[in-house]
């Protein structure tokens, strides 16, 4: 359900964001990757935007100039689900139930790239590491 997609390997991230948003910037960055594009994404936020730091899949933890949140009056928010689940198990359960209900009702419909047999889990990881996955990968002990 994306309205716009940016291939940052082929297009300049900031330039394309400016084009798509008519120069206004984006409201929320969901950043599970970190690395070289985190600063560009933060610079592309709109006034009062929010940059969600979810992880560092690249392995590189970026250094962010702290003047950027000040100049944009934006927030940089750490989102550590594992810690949240431990500290607030009731809220986590409530969120999980709501997600399952949304899935059952068809409110959300995640794109499944491929379902792998359990014994092929290594292949699933290879496809993810080789950036061949569009959507979600499922590893299932029951395959059919």
TIRO-2110 file (N, C-alpha, C; in Angstrom, 1 decimal):
// TIRO-2110
0.8, -1.2, 0.0, N, 1, A
0.0, 0.0, 0.0, CA, 1, A
0.8, 1.3, 0.0, C, 1, A
2.0, 1.2, -0.5, N, 2, A
2.8, 2.5, -0.5, CA, 2, A
2.4, 3.4, -1.6, C, 2, A
2.3, 4.7, -1.3, N, 3, A
2.0, 5.6, -2.4, CA, 3, A
3.2, 6.0, -3.2, C, 3, A
4.3, 5.9, -2.6, N, 4, A
5.6, 6.2, -3.4, CA, 4, A
6.7, 5.3, -2.8, C, 4, A
7.6, 4.9, -3.7, N, 5, A
8.7, 4.1, -3.4, CA, 5, A
10.0, 4.8, -3.9, C, 5, A
11.0, 4.8, -3.1, N, 6, A
12.3, 5.4, -3.5, CA, 6, A
13.4, 4.3, -3.5, C, 6, A
14.0, 4.1, -4.6, N, 7, A
15.2, 3.2, -4.6, CA, 7, A
16.4, 4.1, -4.4, C, 7, A
16.8, 4.2, -3.2, N, 8, A
17.9, 5.1, -2.8, CA, 8, A
19.2, 4.7, -3.4, C, 8, A
19.3, 3.5, -3.9, N, 9, A
20.6, 3.1, -4.6, CA, 9, A
20.6, 3.8, -6.0, C, 9, A
19.5, 4.2, -6.5, N, 10, A
19.4, 4.8, -7.9, CA, 10, A
19.0, 6.2, -7.9, C, 10, A
18.4, 6.7, -6.8, N, 11, A
17.9, 8.1, -6.7, CA, 11, A
18.4, 8.7, -5.5, C, 11, A
18.6, 10.0, -5.5, N, 12, A
19.0, 10.7, -4.3, CA, 12, A
17.8, 10.8, -3.3, C, 12, A
18.0, 10.3, -2.2, N, 13, A
16.9, 10.2, -1.2, CA, 13, A
16.3, 11.5, -0.9, C, 13, A
17.1, 12.5, -0.5, N, 14, A
16.5, 13.8, -0.1, CA, 14, A
15.8, 14.5, -1.3, C, 14, A
16.4, 14.4, -2.4, N, 15, A
15.8, 15.1, -3.6, CA, 15, A
14.5, 14.5, -3.9, C, 15, A
14.4, 13.2, -3.9, N, 16, A
13.1, 12.5, -4.2, CA, 16, A
12.1, 12.8, -3.2, C, 16, A
12.5, 12.8, -1.9, N, 17, A
11.5, 13.1, -0.8, CA, 17, A
11.0, 14.5, -1.0, C, 17, A
11.8, 15.5, -1.4, N, 18, A
11.4, 16.9, -1.6, CA, 18, A
10.4, 16.9, -2.8, C, 18, A
10.6, 16.1, -3.8, N, 19, A
9.7, 16.1, -5.0, CA, 19, A
8.4, 15.5, -4.6, C, 19, A
8.4, 14.4, -3.9, N, 20, A
7.2, 13.7, -3.5, CA, 20, A
6.3, 14.6, -2.5, C, 20, A
7.0, 15.3, -1.6, N, 21, A
6.2, 16.0, -0.6, CA, 21, A
6.1, 17.5, -0.9, C, 21, A
6.4, 17.9, -2.2, N, 22, A
6.3, 19.3, -2.6, CA, 22, A
7.2, 20.2, -1.6, C, 22, A
8.3, 19.6, -1.2, N, 23, A
9.2, 20.4, -0.3, CA, 23, A
8.9, 20.4, 1.1, C, 23, A
7.8, 19.8, 1.5, N, 24, A
7.3, 19.8, 2.9, CA, 24, A
8.1, 18.8, 3.8, C, 24, A
8.6, 17.8, 3.3, N, 25, A
9.3, 16.8, 4.1, CA, 25, A
8.3, 15.7, 4.6, C, 25, A
8.8, 14.7, 5.2, N, 26, A
8.0, 13.6, 5.7, CA, 26, A
7.7, 13.7, 7.2, C, 26, A
6.6, 13.1, 7.6, N, 27, A
6.2, 13.3, 9.0, CA, 27, A
6.9, 12.2, 9.9, C, 27, A
7.1, 11.0, 9.4, N, 28, A
7.6, 9.9, 10.2, CA, 28, A
8.6, 9.1, 9.4, C, 28, A
9.8, 8.9, 10.0, N, 29, A
10.8, 8.0, 9.4, CA, 29, A
10.8, 6.7, 10.3, C, 29, A
10.6, 5.6, 9.7, N, 30, A
10.7, 4.3, 10.3, CA, 30, A
12.1, 3.7, 9.9, C, 30, A
13.1, 3.7, 10.8, N, 31, A
14.4, 3.4, 10.4, CA, 31, A
15.0, 2.1, 11.1, C, 31, A
14.8, 0.9, 10.5, N, 32, A
15.3, -0.3, 11.0, CA, 32, A
16.7, -0.6, 10.5, C, 32, A
17.3, 0.3, 9.7, N, 33, A
18.5, 0.1, 9.0, CA, 33, A
19.7, 0.8, 9.5, C, 33, A
19.5, 2.1, 9.9, N, 34, A
20.7, 2.9, 10.4, CA, 34, A
21.6, 3.2, 9.2, C, 34, A
22.9, 3.3, 9.5, N, 35, A
23.9, 3.5, 8.4, CA, 35, A
23.8, 4.9, 7.8, C, 35, A
24.3, 4.9, 6.6, N, 36, A
24.5, 6.2, 5.9, CA, 36, A
23.2, 7.0, 5.6, C, 36, A
22.1, 6.4, 5.5, N, 37, A
20.9, 7.1, 5.1, CA, 37, A
20.1, 7.7, 6.3, C, 37, A
20.5, 7.4, 7.5, N, 38, A
19.8, 7.9, 8.6, CA, 38, A
19.8, 9.4, 8.7, C, 38, A
20.9, 10.0, 8.5, N, 39, A
21.0, 11.4, 8.6, CA, 39, A
20.2, 12.1, 7.4, C, 39, A
20.3, 11.5, 6.2, N, 40, A
19.5, 12.1, 5.1, CA, 40, A
18.0, 12.0, 5.4, C, 40, A
17.6, 10.9, 6.0, N, 41, A
16.2, 10.7, 6.4, CA, 41, A
15.8, 11.7, 7.4, C, 41, A
16.6, 11.9, 8.4, N, 42, A
16.3, 12.9, 9.5, CA, 42, A
16.3, 14.3, 8.9, C, 42, A
17.2, 14.6, 8.0, N, 43, A
17.1, 15.9, 7.4, CA, 43, A
15.9, 16.1, 6.5, C, 43, A
15.3, 15.1, 6.1, N, 44, A
14.1, 15.1, 5.2, CA, 44, A
12.8, 15.2, 6.0, C, 44, A
12.9, 15.2, 7.3, N, 45, A
11.6, 15.3, 8.1, CA, 45, A
11.0, 16.7, 8.0, C, 45, A
9.7, 16.7, 8.2, N, 46, A
9.0, 18.0, 8.2, CA, 46, A
9.1, 18.6, 9.6, C, 46, A
8.7, 19.8, 9.8, N, 47, A
8.6, 20.4, 11.1, CA, 47, A
7.8, 19.6, 12.0, C, 47, A
8.3, 19.3, 13.2, N, 48, A
7.6, 18.4, 14.2, CA, 48, A
7.6, 17.0, 13.8, C, 48, A
8.4, 16.6, 12.9, N, 49, A
8.4, 15.2, 12.4, CA, 49, A
9.0, 14.2, 13.5, C, 49, A
9.0, 13.0, 13.2, N, 50, A
9.4, 12.0, 14.2, CA, 50, A
10.3, 10.9, 13.4, C, 50, A
11.5, 10.7, 13.9, N, 51, A
12.4, 9.7, 13.4, CA, 51, A
12.4, 8.5, 14.4, C, 51, A
11.9, 7.4, 14.0, N, 52, A
11.9, 6.2, 14.8, CA, 52, A
13.1, 5.3, 14.6, C, 52, A
13.9, 5.2, 15.6, N, 53, A
15.1, 4.4, 15.5, CA, 53, A
14.8, 3.0, 15.9, C, 53, A
14.7, 2.1, 15.0, N, 54, A
14.3, 0.7, 15.3, CA, 54, A
15.4, -0.3, 15.3, C, 54, A
16.5, 0.0, 14.6, N, 55, A
17.6, -1.0, 14.6, CA, 55, A
18.7, -0.5, 13.7, C, 55, A
19.7, -1.4, 13.5, N, 56, A
20.9, -1.0, 12.7, CA, 56, A
21.3, -2.2, 11.9, C, 56, A
20.4, -2.6, 10.9, N, 57, A
20.6, -3.7, 10.1, CA, 57, A
21.9, -3.6, 9.3, C, 57, A
22.3, -2.4, 9.0, N, 58, A
23.6, -2.3, 8.2, CA, 58, A
24.8, -2.6, 9.1, C, 58, A
24.6, -2.6, 10.4, N, 59, A
25.7, -2.8, 11.3, CA, 59, A
26.4, -1.5, 11.7, C, 59, A
26.1, -0.5, 11.0, N, 60, A
26.7, 0.8, 11.3, CA, 60, A
25.7, 1.7, 12.1, C, 60, A
26.2, 2.2, 13.2, N, 61, A
25.4, 3.1, 14.1, CA, 61, A
25.7, 4.5, 13.7, C, 61, A
24.8, 5.2, 13.1, N, 62, A
25.1, 6.6, 12.6, CA, 62, A
25.3, 7.6, 13.8, C, 62, A
26.1, 8.6, 13.5, N, 63, A
26.2, 9.7, 14.3, CA, 63, A
25.3, 10.8, 13.8, C, 63, A
24.4, 11.3, 14.6, N, 64, A
23.5, 12.3, 14.1, CA, 64, A
23.8, 13.7, 14.7, C, 64, A
24.0, 14.7, 13.9, N, 65, A
24.2, 16.0, 14.5, CA, 65, A
23.0, 16.5, 15.3, C, 65, A
23.1, 16.8, 16.5, N, 66, A
22.0, 17.1, 17.4, CA, 66, A
21.4, 18.5, 17.1, C, 66, A
22.0, 19.3, 16.2, N, 67, A
21.3, 20.5, 15.8, CA, 67, A
20.1, 20.2, 14.9, C, 67, A
20.0, 19.1, 14.3, N, 68, A
18.9, 18.8, 13.4, CA, 68, A
17.6, 18.7, 14.1, C, 68, A
17.5, 17.9, 15.2, N, 69, A
16.2, 17.9, 16.0, CA, 69, A
15.8, 19.3, 16.5, C, 69, A
16.8, 20.1, 16.8, N, 70, A
16.5, 21.5, 17.3, CA, 70, A
16.0, 22.3, 16.2, C, 70, A
16.7, 22.3, 15.0, N, 71, A
16.2, 23.1, 13.9, CA, 71, A
14.9, 22.7, 13.3, C, 71, A
14.5, 21.5, 13.4, N, 72, A
13.3, 21.0, 12.8, CA, 72, A
12.2, 20.8, 13.9, C, 72, A
12.6, 21.0, 15.1, N, 73, A
11.7, 20.8, 16.3, CA, 73, A
11.1, 19.4, 16.1, C, 73, A
12.0, 18.4, 15.8, N, 74, A
11.5, 17.0, 15.6, CA, 74, A
12.0, 16.1, 16.7, C, 74, A
11.5, 14.9, 16.7, N, 75, A
11.8, 14.0, 17.7, CA, 75, A
12.6, 12.8, 17.1, C, 75, A
13.6, 12.3, 17.8, N, 76, A
14.3, 11.1, 17.5, CA, 76, A
13.9, 10.1, 18.6, C, 76, A
13.2, 9.1, 18.3, N, 77, A
12.6, 8.2, 19.3, CA, 77, A
13.2, 6.8, 19.1, C, 77, A
13.7, 6.2, 20.2, N, 78, A
14.1, 4.8, 20.1, CA, 78, A
12.9, 3.9, 20.3, C, 78, A
12.8, 2.9, 19.4, N, 79, A
11.7, 1.9, 19.5, CA, 79, A
12.3, 0.5, 19.7, C, 79, A
12.4, 0.1, 20.9, N, 80, A
13.0, -1.2, 21.3, CA, 80, A
11.9, -2.1, 21.7, C, 80, A
11.3, -2.9, 20.8, N, 81, A
10.1, -3.7, 21.1, CA, 81, A
10.4, -4.7, 22.2, C, 81, A
11.6, -5.4, 22.2, N, 82, A
11.9, -6.4, 23.1, CA, 82, A
11.9, -5.9, 24.6, C, 82, A
12.5, -4.7, 24.7, N, 83, A
12.5, -4.1, 26.1, CA, 83, A
11.1, -3.7, 26.5, C, 83, A
10.3, -3.1, 25.5, N, 84, A
8.9, -2.7, 25.8, CA, 84, A
8.1, -4.0, 26.3, C, 84, A
8.3, -5.1, 25.6, N, 85, A
7.5, -6.3, 25.9, CA, 85, A
7.9, -6.8, 27.3, C, 85, A
9.1, -6.6, 27.7, N, 86, A
9.5, -7.1, 29.1, CA, 86, A
9.0, -6.1, 30.1, C, 86, A
9.1, -4.8, 29.9, N, 87, A
8.7, -3.8, 30.9, CA, 87, A
7.2, -3.7, 31.0, C, 87, A
6.5, -3.9, 29.9, N, 88, A
5.0, -3.7, 29.9, CA, 88, A
4.3, -4.9, 29.2, C, 88, A
4.3, -6.0, 29.8, N, 89, A
3.8, -7.2, 29.2, CA, 89, A
2.3, -7.1, 28.9, C, 89, A
1.6, -6.4, 29.8, N, 90, A
0.1, -6.3, 29.5, CA, 90, A
-0.2, -5.4, 28.3, C, 90, A
0.5, -4.3, 28.2, N, 91, A
0.4, -3.5, 27.0, CA, 91, A
0.8, -4.2, 25.7, C, 91, A
1.9, -5.0, 25.8, N, 92, A
2.4, -5.7, 24.7, CA, 92, A
1.3, -6.8, 24.2, C, 92, A
0.7, -7.4, 25.2, N, 93, A
-0.3, -8.4, 24.9, CA, 93, A
-1.5, -7.7, 24.2, C, 93, A
-1.9, -6.6, 24.7, N, 94, A
-3.0, -5.8, 24.2, CA, 94, A
-2.7, -5.5, 22.7, C, 94, A
-1.5, -5.0, 22.5, N, 95, A
-1.1, -4.6, 21.1, CA, 95, A
-1.1, -5.9, 20.2, C, 95, A
-0.6, -7.0, 20.7, N, 96, A
-0.5, -8.2, 19.9, CA, 96, A
-1.9, -8.7, 19.5, C, 96, A
-2.9, -8.6, 20.5, N, 97, A
-4.2, -9.0, 20.2, CA, 97, A
-4.9, -8.1, 19.2, C, 97, A
-4.6, -6.8, 19.3, N, 98, A
-5.2, -5.9, 18.3, CA, 98, A
-4.6, -6.1, 16.9, C, 98, A
-3.3, -6.4, 16.8, N, 99, A
-2.8, -6.8, 15.5, CA, 99, A
-3.4, -8.0, 14.9, C, 99, A
-3.5, -9.0, 15.7, N, 100, A
-4.1, -10.3, 15.3, CA, 100, A
-5.6, -10.1, 14.8, C, 100, A
-6.3, -9.2, 15.5, N, 101, A
-7.7, -8.9, 15.1, CA, 101, A
-7.7, -8.1, 13.8, C, 101, A
-6.8, -7.2, 13.6, N, 102, A
-6.7, -6.5, 12.4, CA, 102, A
-6.4, -7.4, 11.2, C, 102, A
-5.5, -8.4, 11.5, N, 103, A
-5.2, -9.4, 10.4, CA, 103, A
-6.4, -10.2, 10.1, C, 103, A
-7.1, -10.7, 11.1, N, 104, A
-8.3, -11.5, 10.9, CA, 104, A
-9.4, -10.7, 10.1, C, 104, A
-9.5, -9.4, 10.4, N, 105, A
-10.6, -8.6, 9.8, CA, 105, A
-10.1, -8.2, 8.4, C, 105, A
-8.8, -8.3, 8.1, N, 106, A
-8.3, -7.9, 6.8, CA, 106, A
-8.0, -6.4, 6.7, C, 106, A
-8.0, -5.8, 7.9, N, 107, A
-7.6, -4.4, 8.0, CA, 107, A
-6.2, -4.2, 7.6, C, 107, A
-5.3, -5.1, 7.9, N, 108, A
-3.9, -5.1, 7.5, CA, 108, A
-3.7, -6.4, 6.7, C, 108, A
-2.9, -6.3, 5.7, N, 109, A
-2.6, -7.4, 4.8, CA, 109, A
-1.2, -7.4, 4.4, C, 109, A
-0.3, -7.9, 5.3, N, 110, A
1.1, -7.9, 4.9, CA, 110, A
1.4, -8.7, 3.7, C, 110, A
2.3, -8.2, 2.9, N, 111, A
2.7, -8.9, 1.7, CA, 111, A
3.7, -10.0, 2.1, C, 111, A
3.4, -11.2, 1.7, N, 112, A
4.3, -12.4, 2.0, CA, 112, A
5.1, -12.6, 0.7, C, 112, A
6.4, -12.4, 0.9, N, 113, A
7.4, -12.6, -0.2, CA, 113, A
7.4, -14.1, -0.6, C, 113, A
7.6, -14.9, 0.4, N, 114, A
7.8, -16.4, 0.2, CA, 114, A
7.6, -17.1, 1.5, C, 114, A
7.1, -18.3, 1.5, N, 115, A
7.1, -19.2, 2.6, CA, 115, A
8.1, -20.3, 2.4, C, 115, A
9.0, -20.4, 3.4, N, 116, A
10.1, -21.4, 3.4, CA, 116, A
9.8, -22.5, 4.3, C, 116, A
10.2, -23.7, 4.0, N, 117, A
10.1, -24.9, 4.9, CA, 117, A
11.2, -24.6, 6.0, C, 117, A
10.9, -25.1, 7.2, N, 118, A
11.9, -25.0, 8.3, CA, 118, A
13.3, -25.3, 7.9, C, 118, A
13.4, -26.4, 7.2, N, 119, A
14.8, -26.9, 6.8, CA, 119, A
15.5, -25.9, 5.8, C, 119, A
14.7, -25.0, 5.2, N, 120, A
15.2, -24.1, 4.3, CA, 120, A
15.4, -22.7, 4.9, C, 120, A
15.4, -22.6, 6.2, N, 121, A
15.5, -21.3, 6.9, CA, 121, A
16.8, -20.5, 6.5, C, 121, A
17.9, -21.3, 6.3, N, 122, A
19.1, -20.6, 5.8, CA, 122, A
18.9, -19.9, 4.5, C, 122, A
18.1, -20.5, 3.6, N, 123, A
17.8, -19.9, 2.3, CA, 123, A
17.0, -18.6, 2.5, C, 123, A
16.1, -18.6, 3.4, N, 124, A
15.3, -17.4, 3.7, CA, 124, A
16.2, -16.3, 4.2, C, 124, A
17.1, -16.6, 5.1, N, 125, A
18.1, -15.6, 5.6, CA, 125, A
19.0, -15.1, 4.5, C, 125, A
19.4, -16.0, 3.6, N, 126, A
20.3, -15.5, 2.5, CA, 126, A
19.5, -14.6, 1.6, C, 126, A
18.3, -14.9, 1.3, N, 127, A
17.5, -13.9, 0.4, CA, 127, A
17.3, -12.6, 1.1, C, 127, A
17.1, -12.6, 2.4, N, 128, A
17.0, -11.3, 3.1, CA, 128, A
18.4, -10.6, 3.1, C, 128, A
19.5, -11.3, 3.3, N, 129, A
20.8, -10.6, 3.3, CA, 129, A
21.1, -10.1, 1.9, C, 129, A
20.7, -10.8, 0.9, N, 130, A
21.0, -10.4, -0.5, CA, 130, A
20.0, -9.4, -1.0, C, 130, A
19.1, -8.9, -0.1, N, 131, A
18.1, -7.9, -0.4, CA, 131, A
17.2, -8.3, -1.6, C, 131, A
16.8, -9.5, -1.6, N, 132, A
15.9, -10.0, -2.6, CA, 132, A
14.4, -10.0, -2.2, C, 132, A
14.2, -9.7, -0.9, N, 133, A
12.9, -9.8, -0.3, CA, 133, A
12.1, -8.5, -0.5, C, 133, A
10.9, -8.7, -0.9, N, 134, A
9.9, -7.6, -1.0, CA, 134, A
8.7, -8.0, -0.1, C, 134, A
8.6, -7.5, 1.1, N, 135, A
7.6, -7.9, 2.1, CA, 135, A
8.2, -8.8, 3.2, C, 135, A
7.4, -9.7, 3.6, N, 136, A
7.7, -10.6, 4.7, CA, 136, A
8.2, -12.0, 4.2, C, 136, A
9.1, -12.6, 5.0, N, 137, A
9.5, -14.0, 4.7, CA, 137, A
8.9, -14.8, 5.9, C, 137, A
8.3, -15.9, 5.6, N, 138, A
7.7, -16.8, 6.6, CA, 138, A
8.5, -18.1, 6.6, C, 138, A
8.9, -18.6, 7.7, N, 139, A
9.5, -19.9, 7.9, CA, 139, A
8.5, -20.7, 8.6, C, 139, A
8.1, -21.8, 8.0, N, 140, A
7.1, -22.6, 8.6, CA, 140, A
7.5, -24.1, 8.8, C, 140, A
7.2, -24.6, 10.0, N, 141, A
7.4, -26.1, 10.2, CA, 141, A
6.3, -26.9, 9.5, C, 141, A
5.2, -26.2, 9.2, N, 142, A
4.1, -26.9, 8.4, CA, 142, A
4.1, -26.2, 7.1, C, 142, A
4.4, -26.9, 6.1, N, 143, A
4.4, -26.3, 4.7, CA, 143, A
3.5, -27.1, 3.8, C, 143, A
2.7, -26.4, 3.1, N, 144, A
1.9, -27.1, 2.1, CA, 144, A
1.1, -26.2, 1.2, C, 144, A
END
